[in-house]
Every structure is written in C-alpha cells, then in structure tokens.
C-alpha cells in the first residue's frame, strides 16, 4: 500500500511557502555577489582613472598588459561543492518554515562574499605580482598578510572592500542601493 500525502492548503504557512516557491521559480529572488553599489563605481586607484569594477574586470579576465587573476570565478569554482552543502539545509529550512528565503540568501551571500575576499587576503591569487609591482608596494611601506610581503591584487585595499552582496526578493534589491557591476548567483547557474 502506497503512503498518501495530504496537503491542507488552508494551513497558515501554506500561502507563504507557496509565494516563496513561486518567487524562486520566477527567478526574481536570488543573491548577487561581486562588485556592487557605490564602492564598485569608485574611481580611486593610483595614477589610473579606473572604477573598482573596471579594475576587477581587468584582473578577472586579463588584458594585454595584465595576466588573468580571477578571484570571482575561481572562488566560486573552488567552493561550489561547499555552497551546495551549505545550501541544502537552508532550503530544507525554507520548506519547513524555519528559515525565510531572505535569511537563506543573506547567509549564502555573506559566505560567497567572504570566500572571494579571503582568496585575495590570504594571498592565494595566481600569478603573483610582477617584481616591479612588488617593489613599488614595498616602497610604499605596505605590509601584507603573507609574512610582510605585498599581497597580489591589494594596493589600497579598495577593490577588496568593494566586494559585497545584495539579496533580491521578488525583483526588489535589498542591501545595496545601486548596482554598477556584479557576479550574480541564481538558481539557473548553480
């Protein structure tokens, strides 16, 4: 005999859960992680009128003068399995009504943001800075995290500070006032 499942659509939490699931299905609730908001648009890099987004893109994909030093794609690729592992109980919590979708997305946003930042801060970006760049940073009395040596992709620290996340619920952004550029994590890409 097959077990039967009965859903009482008059139950208090049913309408809320149904609305949450419909929002996820429409794709208008997700978390964005990357260079967002006013910090992303800042033009404060020594000697070059670059925004943080332009500088990040130059390093993420490389240019004629700069090698590729991915910190957005690499961080996501390295941590993809851990994200699924962390997301699984959050999704279960949403279904059970213990966790709001906003809270689940906020938790994931923080995690992904800090994984990106830590990749840089822990000086795990490859290839390392060129000898001339290391000398220039050292001359500025820069002290990085790795035994006092300069950290790749860190000069003023403004690029790392500009990495942020924002939760979008029902198509409405929460947390960052103005998006300039970003990496977006949606259900279709995970």
C-alpha positions in Angstrom: 0.0 0.0 0.0 1.4 3.4 -1.0 1.5 6.1 1.6 -0.6 9.1 0.7 0.3 12.7 1.3 -2.4 15.3 2.1 -1.6 19.0 1.9 -4.0 21.3 3.7 -3.8 24.4 1.7 -5.7 26.2 4.4 -2.8 25.8 6.8 -1.4 29.2 8.0 2.1 28.7 6.4 1.0 27.2 3.1 0.3 30.5 1.3 3.6 32.0 2.5 5.5 28.9 1.4 3.7 28.8 -2.0 4.5 32.5 -2.6 8.2 31.9 -1.7 8.4 29.0 -4.0 6.7 30.8 -6.8 9.2 33.7 -6.4 12.1 31.3 -6.6 10.5 29.7 -9.7 10.1 33.0 -11.4 13.8 33.7 -10.7 13.2 37.1 -9.1 14.6 36.1 -5.7 18.4 35.5 -5.6 21.6 36.8 -4.2 24.2 38.9 -6.1 27.8 38.8 -5.1 30.7 40.8 -6.5 31.3 44.5 -7.0 28.1 46.3 -6.2 26.9 49.7 -5.3 28.8 52.9 -4.9 32.0 51.3 -3.8 32.1 49.5 -7.2 31.9 52.8 -9.1 34.6 54.5 -7.1 37.5 55.9 -9.2 40.3 55.9 -6.6 43.2 53.9 -8.0 46.7 55.4 -8.0 47.5 57.0 -11.3 44.6 55.4 -13.2 41.0 56.6 -13.5 39.6 53.1 -13.1 36.5 52.2 -11.2 36.7 49.2 -9.0 34.5 47.3 -11.5 36.9 48.1 -14.4 39.9 47.1 -12.3 38.2 43.9 -11.2 37.3 43.0 -14.8 40.9 43.7 -15.9 42.2 41.3 -13.3 39.4 38.7 -13.7 39.8 38.3 -17.4 43.3 39.8 -18.0 44.3 42.4 -20.6 47.2 42.9 -22.9 49.3 44.2 -20.0 47.9 42.2 -17.1 47.6 38.4 -16.7 44.3 36.9 -15.7 44.0 36.8 -11.9 40.5 35.5 -11.4 39.1 36.0 -7.9 35.4 35.8 -8.7 35.2 32.7 -10.9 38.0 30.9 -9.1 36.4 31.5 -5.7 33.0 30.2 -6.9 34.6 27.2 -8.7 36.7 26.2 -5.7 33.8 26.5 -3.3 30.9 25.2 -5.4 30.5 21.9 -3.5 30.7 23.7 -0.2 27.9 26.1 -1.3 25.7 23.1 -2.2 26.4 21.5 1.1 25.5 24.7 3.0 22.5 25.5 0.8 20.9 22.1 1.3 19.8 22.6 5.0 18.9 26.2 4.3 16.5 25.0 1.5 15.1 22.4 3.9 14.6 25.1 6.5 12.7 27.3 4.0 10.4 24.3 3.2 9.8 23.6 6.9 9.2 27.3 7.6 12.2 27.7 10.0 14.2 29.9 7.7 13.0 32.7 5.4 14.3 32.8 1.9 15.7 36.3 2.7 17.7 34.8 5.6 18.9 31.8 3.5 20.1 34.2 0.7 21.7 36.5 3.2 23.7 33.6 4.7 24.8 32.4 1.3 25.7 36.0 0.2 27.9 36.5 3.2 29.6 33.2 2.7 30.3 33.7 -1.0 31.5 37.3 -0.5 34.0 36.3 2.2 35.3 33.4 0.1 36.1 35.9 -2.6 37.7 38.4 -0.2 39.7 35.6 1.6 41.1 34.3 -1.7 42.7 37.7 -2.1 43.5 38.5 1.5 45.2 35.1 2.0 47.4 35.9 -1.0 46.3 32.8 -3.0 45.9 34.7 -6.3 48.0 33.4 -9.2 50.1 34.5 -10.8 51.8 36.7 -8.1 52.6 40.4 -8.8 55.4 41.2 -11.1 58.7 42.1 -9.4 58.3 45.8 -10.2 54.8 45.8 -8.6 56.2 44.1 -5.5 59.0 46.6 -5.3 56.5 49.6 -5.7 54.2 48.2 -3.0 57.2 47.5 -0.7 58.4 51.1 -1.2 55.1 52.4 0.0 55.7 50.6 3.3 52.9 48.2 2.5 52.7 45.3 4.9 50.6 42.4 3.5 49.3 39.3 5.3 51.9 36.9 4.0 55.0 37.4 6.1 55.1 41.1 5.5 55.2 40.7 1.7 52.8 42.6 -0.6 49.5 40.8 -1.4 48.5 40.3 -5.1 45.5 42.4 -6.0 45.9 44.5 -2.9 47.3 48.0 -3.2 45.0 50.5 -1.5 42.6 47.7 -0.3 39.6 49.5 -2.0 39.0 46.6 -4.5 38.6 44.1 -1.7 36.5 46.5 0.3 34.1 46.9 -2.7 33.3 43.2 -2.9 29.8 42.9 -1.5 26.5 41.0 -1.7 22.8 42.0 -2.1 19.7 40.0 -1.7 17.0 40.4 -4.3 13.5 39.4 -3.2 10.6 39.4 -5.7 12.7 41.5 -8.1 13.4 44.1 -5.4 17.0 44.6 -4.3 17.8 44.7 -0.6 21.2 45.8 0.9 23.0 47.6 -2.0 21.5 50.9 -3.3 22.9 50.9 -6.8 24.3 48.1 -8.8 27.2 49.0 -11.1 28.7 45.6 -11.9 28.4 42.2 -10.4 28.7 38.4 -10.5 25.2 37.0 -10.0 24.4 33.6 -8.5 21.0 32.4 -9.5 19.2 29.1 -9.4 20.0 28.5 -13.1 23.7 28.8 -12.6 24.1 26.7 -9.5 
